[in-house]
Amino acid sequence: MNDLLHCRLMQWPDDQAAYEAAVTENPANAGITTGTRRKRSVFNYSKLWANGRTLKIAFMDSPEAEHKQKIIDAASQWLPYINLSFDFVDDLQGDIRIATRNNDNSSMLGTDALLIHPDWPTMNLGVKPEHEDFEVIVIHEFGHALGAMHEHQHPQANIPWDKPKVYEFYQNREMNPLTREEVDRNLFAPFNTVDAIYTSYDRKSIMHHPVANTLTVGDWQVSINRKISKKDKRLMKLLYPK
Ligand SMILES: [Zn+2]
């Protein structure tokens, strides 16, 4: 199993602050589900950027030109399916701020990036450009930055996890070990955002982690999804309509 493909999806811990940032950025985040009070109590608010805007994306630590271009090329694979523009800059300031000089692959979820101190990155792309799945990881992290959740946590996923084995595996791995709580949050907890209503579970989604057969009960696994799936495209078109 490839540890590098396991990213950390980061969400701002203060839910009220995250809600206010999301709604200030894009008022539709408050009621994008249905607008009725009953549904809003069931489904969470969204963390989508204002539709139609340009996202300034900063390279904070000046990666090599070739490395940078590979990130730009991978991230730009989302552009045909969203009504946003990307403006990549060599700067310390951006709506999304990328750091590349560590081993972590992580991103803030959508507008939660607005709450990160401006001196800190909102996305870590520790994967090295020569890694065979560099492109996959960059696309995946940008999916989070656009507001996409982890597909393996879709409420319809019903993955037959062997939970004790999963905890043990993640706690003991060398790179990016996860605590029990982090495993719960990153693998098991179902999400209840807009994705859950409009699109059904898709085990081919690029937002799905690989799932090793050894970590499930019975014969169940998902290998690495290397392409933006049909469902991924449909979801992004729904989130950022043109
Ligand atoms: Zn992820």
Residues whose N, C-alpha, C, O or C-beta is under 5 A from the ligand:
A	BS01	ZN	C7 L9
